[in-house]
């Protein structure tokens, strides 16, 4: 396996790559597919998903497994944080679907 190979399920937390500016939907799709790291994602889209990303890193979750993330939110997140985490997760996937829809057409 080479340094550039993508491994399914691998959580990429940080790299030193320099990406061009991505649109938010494209950044969401790349995060979910494991093509960019959490830190690269934040560099691209800002702090709007910070709570979700912190939660996923803390619990070693992969954004490509939404059911697993949602289960952990329900089981491990504080009651006061669950709504924000669910909202951010929903936004992440709806934006990614928008990027995917543009590619398919």
Secondary structure, DSSP 8 states (H G I E B T S, - for coil): --TT---TT--------------HHHHHHHHHHTSS-HHHHHHHH-STTHHHHHHHHHTT--TT-HHHHHHHHHHHS-HHHHHHHHHHHHHHHHHHHHHHHHHH-
